[in-house]
Amino acid sequence: MPVVVVESPAKAKTINKYLGSDYTVLASYGHVRDLPPKDGSVDTDDDFAMTWEIGADSRKHVAAIAEALKTDNALILATDPDREGEAISWHLKEALTKRRSIRKDTPVSRVTFNAITKAAVTEAMANPRDIDAPLVEAYLARRALDYLVGFNLSPVLWRKLPGARSAGRVQSVCLRLIVEREMEIEAFRPREYWQVKALLTTPRGQEYEARLTVLAGKKLERYDIENATQAELAVQAVTSRKLKVASVEAKPSTRNPAAPFMTSTLQQEASRKFGMGARVCMSAAQRLYEAGHITYMRTDGIDMAPEAVTACREAIADRFGKEYVPGSPRIYKNKAKNAQEAHECVRPTDMTKDAASLKLREDDQRKLYDLIWKRTLACQMEAARLERTTVEIASDDGQVGLRATGQVVLFDGFLKIYEEGRDDVADDDDNRLPQIMQGDPAAFAGSGLRAQFDKAAERSDEVVETGAAPGGMQKHPAAVLSGNGAVLATQSHTQPPPRYTEATLVKKMEELGIGRPSTYASVITTIQDREYVRKEQNRLIPEDKGRIVTIFLLNFFRKYVGYDFTAELENELDEVSAGDMDYKAVLAKFWRDFSAAISETSELRIAEVLDVLDEALAPQLYPPREDGSDPRICPLCGNGSLHLKTSRSGGFVGCSNYPECRYTRPIGGDAAEGQDRVLGEDENGEEISLRTGRFGPYVQRGEVSEENKKPDRASLPKGWQADEMTLEKALVLLSLPRLIGDHPEGGAISSNFGRFGPYLMHQLPDEAKPVYANLKDPADVFEIGMNRAVELLAEKRANPGGRGRAAAKALREMGDHPDGGKISVMDGRYGPYVKWEKVNATLPKDTEPADLTMEQALALIAEKATKGGKKKAAPKKAAAKKPASKKPAAKKPATKKTAAKKATAKKTAPDDGES
């Protein structure tokens, strides 16, 4: 009975259903071996020999496979059909051979299937092959490269940039994209321009909107109307003339569906439509694949198996009718650069099953499957047939011209089920136009004005007014009213490029040829885990730490974060996977130059590195000031010079007069230097100032001196704005903690702000340590009274481990249980429940606590206890504890050593997730 090995238990369970009792199906639980996180795991002096070790978590799984091979002397490696899957199979074979679990007479074969269906698995079993050596070598090259970069470059970062955690071959290039986009945004200077639109009506009373395209007989370009004055003149030119329809041109057009999903497009569309991150998307797709619902989800391929195309066309005809099925199947050409990633597209394994029929419980899986199913069916459906209409409107003298555009869907085709999302803002070609005839007069509309002006007011901050509005309508921002209708002038500004989302970042990496399908999710996750980037409203924003690391790498390792270099290296690795290049030659070529760059940089002092970075970041760090003064002069002390500094929390700008002057501000964006100011003096004549530190604004009493090395300081609480700070507010903050009064049972109650927000503190005379109770509102620190404070502290003492939640209240006492103990109806977090000793039984939704009878309560308790609600297993827990004599006391030093190894592993492990 052969032993079949796959990666996950979920996949093993699905495959086991198809293979039956003739096979033993086991899981390897992912990779079984990796490079130890220590120097020499890749020996550059010994032809890049690699030392592998089995992970602690993997040993039991390898042992289980070895045990199975004792009785079943045949091994079938059925891991995923890509480079990673091939590597896992190779690792398993190597590890089991070392254990002598694979003997000379043990047949070892490799099978792959793109979908976990009975037909695919059966066919794969009938066509075994050997492990693909070029794919394994491509894996070895990538793993060695990631190790060499991570293990050699990361220590340089630790020494030169305190707080920087790691660098990676693809990770650092990905971070560069985000940082450079942020710098583009900061350097962007908007340009003002105006657009003029008119709300017109047909002779049949139907309204439509047209945009001014010709003024004074000249075609208008985007920036021709530069300011409000010119906009007013343009409006007057329109309103002073009679207009008519000069031409109506209708052109038929078609829209074809998008290709079926590959990994990158699946991640992009999941991000656009659901805000789903790459990691969440791939996790949901993995579970769908293992359950047999979709084909393999890591692929560069967009082609579809012929039998799948046929099934897809049949499903379309069945659901939507034959008119939605094109005369011949749509063929999508594969754009994969390397054969090992060029699997079939990501598609459902059964085209007839939609998300509802699968009854998927997890929301992410349900949404993702629905997306894949719709995209797959849409890709084989008829094109949408549209009619695009352009209406030209002109004045009799030809001095003014307007244009209205729109489209009509004649046949929806694939749009009936699916339309691809967009990263950019859609144009207004999707407007529906009423029936308009050439020669029709184009009168100004006299209705619907208020909505038009309100929309303009939301978008604009300028006011233009001309003429008189019917009904005495008041002027609106960026709205121009004519005496006989409405003409709208709106102010716009050019916009900076948008920050990357995970979708647009994956798209950009794909365009540049950086990374591969299996790496996108892990790379984007890594730069967030390293706190180089944060995600806000689905946009990726670089932290100061990430910006410093990027500028450092651009100045000292520019070649290795170069887009072209990284893409070329990817191409070489693809050639290795195709068997056209020796992987050790790729490693040797890379290591020769990289090791030299490491050696040069290791000699630099931190001060030299900071000088270079300070100069490189100068345009962002020290923008010109309005008064023309030197932007490097400290705004607080007036004579110190600002300079880039680093700390474990990242980079910041600080004053050269430290510690006499403690001025600091973040390096990123528009740091408001004007926030640092003197607020006044306290009753003793000490200066009270508002300052900006690395962790935000704070107030300070006095200055640092020999006698006063740590002056009083207080950070601004959440919701307090620096520009609204006054001397009175600052003095209130500096007076904290606030004494509320004495507790009835002894001890003072005080309020203050802490690391986790506002809180109360009190300690009874017989308590070993104070009790802290959280406050919801920051204002409570200054306003809460004694009665409320005593109540909150009592609740905290009654439920010390409940994170501030009071103990459940009894709604009703039912009486005693026949076996002893009170029965109560409690008010729980998720609704009322019956409590008896350790048994908690939720009341049915249609049962009110007041209506509950003792018989019903006993029945609920008995049912819950039968299901395991009554937990009287304390003796078992005690028995499970190991005797004190067996505790490995002698292993304490080894534990510290292990902890040190783990800490090193975190720093040296590769960050690109490509192994």
Buried (B, 14 or more C-beta within 10 A) or exposed (E): EBBBBBBBBBBBBBBBEBBEEEBBBBBBBBBBBBBBBEEEBBEBEEEBEBEBBBBEEBEEBBEBBBEBBEEBBBBBBBBBBBBBBBBBBBBBBBBBEEBEBBEEEBEBBBBBBBBBBEEBBEEBBEEBEEBBEBBBBBBBBBBBBBBBBBBBBBBBBEBBBBBBBBBBBBBBBBBBBBBBBBBEBBEEEEEBBBBBBBBBBBEEEEBBBBBBBBBEEEEBEEEBBEEBEBBBEBBBBBBEEEBBBBEBEEEEEEBBBBBBBBBBBBBBBBBBBBBBBBBBBBBBBBBBBBBBBBBBBBBBBBBBBEEBBBBBBEBBEEBBEEEBBBEEBBEBEBEBBBBBBBBBBBBBBBBEBBBEEBEBEEEBBBBBBBBBBBBBBBBBBBBBBBBBBBBBBBBEEEBBBBBBBBBEBEBBBBBBBBBBBEEEEEEEEEEEBEEBEEEBEBBBBBEEBEEBBEBBBEEBEBBBBBBEBEEEBEBBBBBBBBEBBBBBBBBBEEEBEEBBBBBBBBBBBBEBBBBBBBBBBBBBBBBBEBBBBEBEEBBBBBBBBBBBBBBBBBBBBEEBBBBEBBBEBBBBBBBBBBBEBEBBEBBEEBBEEBEEBBEEBEEBEEEEBBBBBBEBBEEBBBEEEEEEEEBBBBBBBEEBEBBBBBBEBBBBBBBBBBEEBBBBBBBBEEBEBEBBBEBEEBEEEBBBBBBBBBEEBBBBBBBBEEEEEEBBBBBBBEEBEBEEBEBEBBBBBBEBBBEBEEBEEEBEBBBBBEEEBBBBBBBBEEEEEEBBBBBEEBEBBBEBEEEBBBEBBEBBBEBEEEEBEEEBEEBBEBEEBEEEEEBBBBEBEEEBBBBBBEBBBBBEEEBEBEEBEEEBBBEBBBEBBEEEBBEEEEEEEEEEEEEEEEEEEEEEEEEEEEEEEEEBEEBBBBBBBBB
